Amino acid sequence: MTQPAAAIKTVIIPAAGKGTRMVPATQVTAKELLPVYDRLVIQFSIDEAIEAGAERIIIVDSAAKPAIRDFLGEKAVASSGRTGASPEIVYVSQDKPLGLGHAILCCKGVTLPGQFGVILPDDIIMDGSCLSEMVENQVRGHMIAAMTVPAQDPCHYVIFSLRGPVAGSPVAGTCVPVTGIVEKPTLGQAPSSLAAVGRYILQPMIFEILAKTQKGAGGEVQLTDAVAIATHSVPLTAFRFSGTRYDCGTHDGLLAASNARQAMVKAHRVNAPLSIVRTTTNTERKSKARSSPRAGLTQEPPRQAFSRPTPQPLENAKMQS
C-alpha cells in the first residue's frame, strides 16, 4: 500500500568509478564530466536530486578525479530553465575500488536523518524525474527503480525475484513487490524480466547491513547483496518509472543519450520556457531607433551647417596677397 510521500533529505551520487568501459576518454576525463550533447553526465543527477527535494547531496569521489569538485563546488545549481533549491554538496572520498556497497557505507554519519536516495550517474533517465516519482509512490521499506528487459538480456542486469508472476510473464503495476535479487543470472535462469536501474530509496538500517556484508562479485562489497539481506526484515519494492533510461557508462549509451537530448533541445521541449520574447511593431522599432543610439556605438555630434565664405572684391584680394 502506498503511504504519504516521505521527504528525502539526502541523495548520494557515487562518482569514484574509474570508467573502464569508456576508455580512452576516461583516461583524461572523469566519466561523470563527459558531455551529453549540451550538458554533462553528472548534471542530470544533480537536477534529479534537486527535483526530489534533497537538502544535501553527497558526492562519493576519489583523489584521482578532482575535476568533479572543481565543476560542482559546494552548492548544487540546477540547469538553465529548471527551478528548485540549492542544496549543499558534501564530498566523501573512496580511494579504493571496493564496490558500490562500500561507496554507500562511506557516507555513514554524513547523511541527514531519515531515508535517503541514491542516484547512479551512469544511468541517465530522460522524459521523467525518476527519484521524484519514487518518492511520490513510496511504500514501506527499500525501493529500487526497475525496467523490463528483453528475454535474452537478463544476464547483463540485476534481476528481481517477484512474488506473483513467474519468469517470462508480463509485469503489471508501478510498485511491484519483490522477494529477492539475482545478480546477472545465466541465460534461461532469470526469475523475471524486471531489471534494477540505478535509483534507490534506502532506509538508514542499510548501513549496519553493509558493514557486515562480505565481498561479493568482483571482490567488491555489492549494494544489491546488502539489499537482498535486508529483505528478510523489511519489504523491497521494484518501481517501474515512466522515463527512458540510457546507460552512459558505455559508448553506445552515451551516444544514444546525446541524440535524445539533442532532439529534446531542438524540439524546444527543454529550453523554450527560458525567456518570453515580446514582439514589437514597426512603429515602435522606428521610434526607438530615432530616440536612442544603438548599444555599443558612439553617437556622432550634430553636424554644423556648411556656409560659403563671402566673395571679396578683386582689389582687396590683390592687396591681401
C-alpha positions as a printed Julia matrix, in Angstrom:
321×3 Matrix{Float64}:
  0.0     0.0     0.0
  1.28    3.44   -0.91
  1.87    5.7     2.07
  2.11    9.51    2.19
  5.28   10.65    0.46
  8.16   10.91    2.93
 10.79   13.52    2.24
 14.25   12.59    1.09
 16.74   14.97    2.64
 19.9    13.3     1.35
 20.85   11.97   -2.07
 24.1    10.07   -2.59
 25.78   10.18   -6.0
 28.64    7.67   -6.29
 31.26    9.06   -8.67
 34.52    7.34   -7.76
 34.46    4.7   -10.5
 37.31    4.56  -13.0
 35.08    4.37  -16.07
 36.92    1.45  -17.67
 34.1     0.91  -20.18
 34.67    4.4   -21.56
 38.42    4.21  -22.23
 40.22    6.11  -23.77
 38.06    9.17  -22.91
 38.12    8.39  -19.19
 41.92    8.24  -19.16
 41.9    12.03  -19.24
 38.36   12.98  -18.15
 36.06   11.73  -15.39
 33.18    9.83  -17.0
 30.76   11.98  -14.98
 32.06   15.03  -16.84
 31.57   13.67  -20.34
 29.07   15.68  -22.39
 25.57   14.54  -23.26
 25.03   16.99  -26.11
 24.89   20.3   -24.17
 25.02   19.01  -20.58
 27.49   16.97  -18.55
 26.58   13.5   -17.32
 26.63   14.37  -13.61
 24.41   17.42  -14.1
 21.46   15.13  -14.85
 21.89   13.55  -11.41
 22.15   16.95   -9.73
 18.95   18.13  -11.4
 17.11   14.97  -10.4
 18.28   15.24   -6.78
 17.11   18.86   -6.59
 13.71   17.97   -8.05
 13.36   15.18   -5.46
 13.74   17.76   -2.68
 17.26   16.95   -1.49
 18.74   19.25    1.13
 22.17   17.61    0.98
 23.89   15.91   -1.94
 26.8    13.64   -1.11
 29.29   13.07   -3.92
 31.45    9.99   -3.4
 34.62   10.74   -5.36
 38.29    9.85   -5.4
 41.53   11.81   -5.34
 42.08   10.85   -8.98
 39.03   12.87  -10.1
 39.44   16.41   -8.64
 37.69   17.98  -11.64
 34.31   16.89  -10.27
 34.75   19.12   -7.21
 36.01   21.94   -9.39
 32.89   21.71  -11.54
 30.22   21.29   -8.85
 31.56   23.44   -5.99
 29.8    23.47   -2.62
 26.25   24.34   -3.71
 24.17   22.41   -6.2
 22.94   24.52   -9.11
 20.12   23.38  -11.36
 20.46   23.51  -15.12
 19.18   26.51  -17.02
 15.42   26.59  -17.16
 14.95   24.43  -14.07
 13.83   25.67  -10.69
 14.48   24.44   -7.2
 16.54   24.99   -4.08
 20.33   24.89   -4.0
 21.21   22.06   -1.62
 24.66   21.79   -0.11
 27.19   19.43   -1.65
 29.33   17.31    0.66
 32.23   15.24   -0.65
 33.26   11.83    0.66
 36.37   10.07   -0.67
 36.52    6.45   -1.78
 40.1     5.93   -2.87
 39.91    2.12   -3.11
 37.66    0.41   -5.7
 35.71   -1.69   -3.23
 32.31   -1.51   -4.9
 29.05    0.39   -4.78
 28.14   -1.0    -1.37
 31.4     0.32    0.08
 30.75    3.72   -1.55
 27.4     3.96    0.24
 28.96    2.78    3.51
 31.48    5.64    3.26
 28.51    8.01    3.71
 27.53    6.65    7.11
 27.27    9.53    9.57
 27.13   12.1     6.75
 23.53   11.62    5.61
 20.77   13.68    7.2
 18.18   11.86    9.36
 15.71    9.56    7.65
 15.67    7.59    4.42
 17.93    8.66    1.61
 18.17    8.35   -2.15
 20.93    7.03   -4.37
 21.43    8.1    -7.99
 23.96    6.29  -10.17
 25.09    8.96  -12.65
 25.78    6.42  -15.42
 22.03    5.78  -15.63
 20.54    8.9   -17.18
 16.73    8.9   -17.27
 15.01   11.36  -19.59
 11.33   12.26  -20.02
 10.7    12.0   -16.3
 12.23   12.58  -12.88
 12.64    9.03  -11.62
 13.59    9.71   -8.0
 10.71   12.17   -7.59
  8.3     9.54   -8.9
  9.69    7.04   -6.4
  9.18    9.48   -3.53
  5.59   10.1    -4.6
  4.9     6.36   -4.73
  6.91    5.45   -1.64
  5.98    2.23    0.15
  7.43    0.84    3.35
 10.98   -0.48    3.18
 13.54   -0.17    0.4
 12.7     0.73   -3.19
 14.71    0.27   -6.4
 13.85    1.6    -9.85
 13.11   -1.1   -12.41
 12.58   -1.65  -16.11
 11.62   -4.6   -18.28
 14.46   -6.03  -20.4
 14.34   -8.38  -23.4
 14.35  -12.11  -22.68
 17.94  -12.52  -23.93
 19.36   -9.66  -21.81
 18.83  -10.53  -18.09
 22.39  -11.91  -17.89
 23.6    -8.29  -18.14
 21.45   -6.95  -15.28
 20.47   -7.39  -11.66
 17.11   -9.17  -11.89
 14.26   -9.14   -9.37
 12.58  -12.25   -8.0
  8.87  -11.46   -7.84
  6.11  -12.66   -5.56
  3.48  -13.04   -8.23
  4.37  -13.58  -11.89
  6.64  -16.41  -12.95
  9.66  -15.84  -15.19
  8.68  -14.59  -18.62
  5.25  -13.35  -17.57
  4.41   -9.67  -18.12
  4.75   -7.48  -15.05
  1.84   -5.16  -14.27
  1.64   -2.15  -11.98
  4.03    0.58  -10.9
  5.08   -0.73   -7.49
  5.99   -4.42   -7.7
  6.62   -6.47   -4.51
  9.97   -8.26   -4.66
 11.25  -11.29   -2.75
 14.89  -11.16   -3.79
 17.58  -10.09   -6.25
 19.73  -12.18   -8.59
 22.98  -10.7    -9.86
 23.33  -11.26  -13.64
 21.67  -14.67  -13.91
 22.74  -17.09  -16.63
 20.65  -17.24  -19.78
 17.39  -19.05  -19.14
 17.75  -18.89  -15.35
 16.39  -15.37  -14.74
 13.49  -15.3   -12.24
 11.8   -12.47  -14.17
 12.4    -9.89  -16.89
 12.37   -6.98  -14.43
 15.83   -5.45  -14.0
 17.2    -2.98  -11.46
 18.15    0.54  -12.57
 20.43    2.96  -10.73
 17.89    4.68   -8.45
 17.36    3.67   -4.83
 15.43    4.77   -1.78
 17.1     3.17    1.22
 16.43    3.13    4.94
 19.29    4.01    7.36
 19.42    0.39    8.55
 21.26   -0.47    5.33
 24.48    0.98    6.8
 24.55   -1.67    9.53
 23.97   -4.42    6.98
 26.66   -3.08    4.63
 29.18   -3.05    7.47
 28.67   -6.82    7.81
 28.29   -7.68    4.12
 31.08   -9.84    2.72
 32.75   -9.05   -0.59
 30.82  -10.47   -3.49
 31.14  -10.35   -7.26
 34.44   -8.89   -8.42
 35.81   -8.86   -4.89
 33.66   -5.81   -4.08
 31.01   -5.01   -1.49
 27.8    -5.12   -3.52
 24.86   -2.91   -2.55
 22.44   -5.44   -4.03
 23.8    -8.13   -1.67
 23.02   -5.9     1.32
 19.55   -5.08   -0.01
 18.88   -8.79   -0.54
 19.81   -9.47    3.08
 17.54   -6.63    4.2
 14.53   -8.27    2.52
 14.43  -10.69    5.46
 13.35   -7.84    7.75
 11.84   -5.08    5.57
  9.92   -5.15    2.27
 11.6    -4.47   -1.06
  9.7    -2.86   -3.92
 10.65   -2.54   -7.58
  9.37    0.72   -9.04
  8.56    0.95  -12.74
  9.42    4.54  -13.72
  7.96    6.45  -16.63
 11.08    7.79  -18.38
 13.67    6.32  -20.74
 16.97    5.07  -19.33
 20.34    5.42  -21.06
 23.49    3.65  -19.88
 26.02    6.43  -20.25
 28.76    4.18  -18.94
 29.04    2.77  -22.47
 29.9     4.43  -25.77
 26.6     3.4   -27.38
 24.57    4.56  -24.39
 26.31    7.93  -24.26
 25.72    8.45  -27.98
 22.05    7.46  -27.69
 21.57    9.84  -24.74
 23.24   12.66  -26.66
 20.97   12.11  -29.64
 17.9    12.06  -27.39
 19.0    15.22  -25.6
 19.63   16.95  -28.93
 16.15   16.03  -30.14
 14.63   17.46  -26.95
 16.52   20.72  -27.28
 15.77   21.06  -30.98
 12.08   20.49  -30.31
 12.13   23.26  -27.66
 10.9    20.81  -25.04
 13.59   21.82  -22.56
 14.8    25.36  -23.08
 11.79   27.03  -24.69
 10.4    28.43  -21.39
 13.66   30.21  -20.57
 12.51   33.57  -21.92
  9.44   35.23  -23.31
 10.06   37.34  -26.38
  7.74   40.3   -26.86
  7.3    41.26  -30.48
  7.4    44.96  -31.35
  5.66   46.79  -34.13
  7.44   48.63  -36.93
  6.33   51.95  -35.44
  7.88   51.07  -32.06
 11.15   49.97  -33.66
 11.42   53.17  -35.71
 10.61   55.33  -32.68
 13.22   53.56  -30.59
 15.82   53.9   -33.31
 15.24   57.67  -33.5
 15.22   58.25  -29.76
 18.37   56.38  -28.73
 21.58   55.23  -30.36
 22.26   51.56  -30.76
 24.16   49.93  -27.9
 27.9    49.73  -28.48
 28.03   52.59  -31.0
 29.31   56.12  -30.38
 26.81   58.79  -31.22
 28.19   61.39  -33.59
 27.85   65.06  -32.61
 25.37   67.06  -34.68
 26.9    68.44  -37.85
 27.08   72.23  -38.34
 25.54   73.74  -41.45
 28.09   74.47  -44.2
 28.4    78.19  -45.24
 30.43   79.54  -48.13
 32.84   82.45  -47.45
 31.72   85.88  -48.7
 33.46   86.74  -52.01
 35.91   89.69  -51.71
 36.41   92.44  -54.31
 39.31   91.79  -56.64
 41.3    94.84  -55.41
 41.13   93.74  -51.78
 42.2    90.25  -52.77
 45.32   91.6   -54.55
 46.22   93.83  -51.58
 45.99   90.86  -49.18
 48.16   88.7   -51.43
